[in-house]
Amino acid sequence: RVVSLNLLPNYSTFLCLSQFCANDPEVFVQAALLAQDYCDAIDLNLGCPQMIAKRGHYGAFLQEEWDLLQRMILLANEKLSVPITCKIRVFPDIDKTVKYAQMLEKAGCQLLTVHGRTKEQKGPLAGVASWEHIQAVRKAVSIPVFANGNIQCLSDVEECIRKTGVHGVMSAEGNLHNPALFEGRNPLVWEMAEEYLEIVQKYPCPLSYVRAHLFKLWHHTLQVYQQLREELAKVKTLEGIVDVNRELKLRCQEEIANQKEGEKPKEGLPFFHWICQPYIRPGCKENGASGTEKGVRGKRALEEEEDGNSELLSKNKQKKKLRNPNKSFDPSLKPKYAKCDQCGNPKGNKCVFNMCRGCCKKRAFKETADCPGHGLLFKTKYEKSLSWQSSQRVIQTPEISRRGDAEVGEAAVLKEAGDGAV
């Protein structure tokens, strides 16, 4: 679905946004100024619910700081030559969500993408996104609104637009599992994988990105061929990834050749595993309980209870155990670190500001201060710079003086010569 947006007069079929995470108006605008010539709009990410966003104090963890968000958007509108847009998550309360959206619109946000989940709804607790919240926001603001959440196929896109009245729809995980989602088709997985790998070979990127994309594309097939899943996780080169992809394709083609007439997909899938289709994340009920019920252990809580028994360890930790048999995951043996005063990261033991290195560097730079504990010497270097500039002036002054004396002497000689001639 292509929508013509008034905020972008030249917009026809393609819209390129550069998205930033930020919590400082000046830093946000400085970064946006570097990108504005290469995109149609700058998007402020206020929707990331991950732990790294909590530690860095950005994304959905800014949604209560309305004064800060207003300052960021106002300054961006003042300094940037392209529109400023925002992506948000909702509050549990619809009225508060509406007021939040109206505040962003008033500050200068010119397009709003609303993810219909709260910041607590993530991972196994993701649940269903609330289109009711999105619909309320759409009715309450005059700027274009995009919806995000519950989009697994093209029919979901059409239903979302019909129910919420939004101007456009965004898909994240659904699009990663089936890149042809918005075309309304379900291609063979290896077609999408091979097309993606051709792009990577033309435009190289870190291997971890490639591996992550193939894990999404081949998700259902890798549940069948666990050995190839392990190989994909361990491979160290792009050529190796291409080989694993080729082997997955051959296995699927062999399975298709041996397929019996009338055979149906297994594991309750709508299509056979070699066809691009969504991965429906198990909800709380499928996992056996709700995250708020007594006795239920979330992922992080379960990890904290692990005592090193390989039967309880996650696959990732089992791999670490194989590499280092003496490694222990007993939480009681973990060193306890004091937290940074600014964020949730461990602070430096010798930091003069009681901060982690990132926060310390920012503060030391602003205040032109030193922190020997983190090896930051902004004050010392500034003083050395002033001292050097002062010494340069001292050196230049005698040279000017000598040059002046020479000119006076030369004038006196010329005068005597003139007097003799008379």
Residue pairs with C-beta under 8 A, 6 or more apart in sequence:
1 157
1 161
1 168
1 169
1 182
2 12
2 13
3 144
3 167
3 168
4 11
4 12
5 11
5 15
5 111
5 144
5 167
7 41
7 83
7 110
7 111
7 143
7 144
8 15
8 40
8 41
8 83
10 40
11 40
15 40
15 41
16 38
16 39
16 40
17 39
17 40
17 41
17 42
17 43
17 85
18 32
18 35
18 36
18 38
18 39
18 41
18 42
18 43
19 42
19 43
19 44
19 45
19 87
20 28
20 31
20 32
20 35
20 42
20 43
20 44
20 45
21 45
21 48
21 53
21 56
21 58
21 59
22 28
22 31
22 44
22 58
22 72
23 56
23 57
23 58
23 62
23 68
25 68
25 71
25 72
25 75
25 76
26 75
28 44
28 72
28 75
28 76
29 75
29 76
29 79
29 80
32 42
32 76
32 79
32 80
33 79
33 80
35 42
36 42
36 80
36 81
36 82
39 82
40 82
40 83
41 82
41 83
41 84
41 85
41 110
41 111
42 76
42 80
42 82
42 83
42 84
42 85
43 84
43 85
43 86
43 87
43 113
44 69
44 72
44 73
44 76
44 84
44 85
44 86
44 87
44 109
45 58
45 59
45 87
46 59
46 60
46 62
46 63
46 69
46 86
46 87
46 88
46 89
47 59
47 60
47 87
47 88
47 89
47 113
47 115
47 148
48 58
48 59
48 60
49 59
49 60
49 89
49 117
49 119
49 120
49 121
49 122
50 59
50 122
53 59
53 60
53 61
54 61
54 344
55 343
55 344
55 345
56 343
57 342
57 343
59 119
60 88
60 89
60 119
61 119
62 68
62 69
63 88
63 89
63 91
63 100
63 119
66 100
66 103
69 103
69 104
69 107
70 103
70 107
73 84
73 86
73 104
73 107
73 108
73 109
74 107
74 108
76 84
76 108
77 84
77 107
77 108
83 110
83 111
84 108
84 109
84 110
85 109
85 110
85 111
85 112
85 113
86 104
86 109
86 111
86 112
86 113
87 112
87 113
87 114
87 115
87 148
88 100
88 101
88 104
88 112
88 113
88 114
88 115
89 114
89 115
89 117
89 118
89 119
90 97
90 114
90 115
90 116
90 117
90 118
90 130
90 133
90 134
91 97
91 100
91 118
92 118
94 132
94 133
94 136
97 114
97 133
97 136
97 137
98 136
98 137
98 140
101 112
101 114
101 137
101 140
101 141
102 140
102 141
104 112
105 112
105 141
105 142
105 143
109 143
110 143
110 144
111 143
111 144
111 145
111 146
112 137
112 141
112 143
112 144
112 145
112 146
113 145
113 146
113 147
113 148
113 170
114 133
114 134
114 137
114 145
114 146
114 147
114 148
115 129
115 148
115 149
116 129
116 130
116 131
116 132
116 133
116 134
116 147
116 148
116 149
116 150
117 126
117 127
117 129
117 130
117 149
121 127
121 129
123 299
124 281
124 282
124 283
124 284
124 287
124 291
124 298
124 299
125 284
125 291
125 298
126 281
126 283
127 283
127 284
128 149
128 150
128 283
129 148
129 149
129 150
130 149
131 147
131 149
131 150
131 160
131 163
131 164
134 145
134 147
134 149
134 160
134 164
134 166
135 163
135 164
135 165
137 145
138 145
138 164
138 165
138 166
139 165
144 167
144 168
145 164
145 166
145 167
146 166
146 167
146 168
146 169
146 170
147 160
147 161
147 164
147 166
147 168
147 169
147 170
148 169
148 170
148 171
148 172
150 156
150 160
151 157
151 160
151 169
151 170
151 171
151 174
151 175
151 181
152 171
152 174
152 181
152 278
152 280
153 174
153 178
153 181
153 184
153 278
154 181
154 182
154 183
154 184
156 174
157 169
157 171
157 181
157 182
160 166
160 169
161 169
171 181
171 182
173 216
173 278
173 279
173 281
174 181
174 278
175 181
175 182
176 213
176 216
176 217
177 216
177 217
177 219
177 276
177 277
177 278
177 279
178 186
178 187
178 192
178 276
178 277
178 278
179 192
179 196
179 217
179 276
180 186
180 187
180 192
180 276
186 271
186 275
186 276
186 277
187 275
187 276
188 252
188 274
188 275
188 276
189 217
189 218
189 221
189 248
189 252
189 274
189 275
189 276
190 245
190 248
190 249
190 252
190 274
192 217
192 276
193 214
193 217
193 218
193 245
193 248
193 249
194 245
194 249
196 210
196 213
196 214
196 217
197 210
197 238
197 241
197 242
197 245
200 210
200 238
201 238
204 238
207 236
207 237
207 238
207 241
210 238
210 241
211 232
211 233
211 235
211 241
214 232
214 241
214 244
214 245
215 222
215 232
216 279
217 276
218 232
218 245
218 248
219 279
220 267
220 269
220 273
220 274
220 277
220 279
221 248
221 251
221 252
221 273
221 274
222 228
222 229
222 232
222 248
223 229
223 267
223 273
224 273
225 248
225 251
228 244
228 247
228 248
228 251
231 244
231 247
232 241
232 244
235 241
235 243
235 244
252 273
252 274
255 274
256 272
256 274
265 271
265 272
265 273
266 273
267 273
269 277
270 277
271 277
284 290
284 291
289 295
289 296
290 296
291 298
297 305
303 314
303 329
304 331
305 312
305 331
306 312
306 313
306 317
306 329
306 330
306 331
307 329
307 330
308 328
308 329
308 330
310 318
310 321
313 321
313 329
317 329
320 327
321 327
321 329
337 346
337 347
338 346
338 347
338 349
338 354
339 345
339 346
339 347
340 346
340 347
340 354
340 355
340 356
340 359
341 347
341 353
341 354
341 355
341 359
342 355
342 356
342 359
342 363
343 356
343 358
343 359
345 356
345 358
345 359
346 356
347 354
347 355
347 356
348 355
348 356
348 357
348 360
348 371
348 373
348 374
349 373
350 372
350 373
350 374
351 357
351 360
351 371
351 373
351 374
352 369
352 370
352 371
352 372
352 373
353 359
353 360
353 363
353 364
353 371
355 363
357 374
360 371
360 374
360 376
361 374
361 376
363 369
364 370
364 371
364 374
364 376
364 378
365 378
368 378
368 379
368 382
369 378
369 379
370 376
370 377
370 378
370 379
370 380
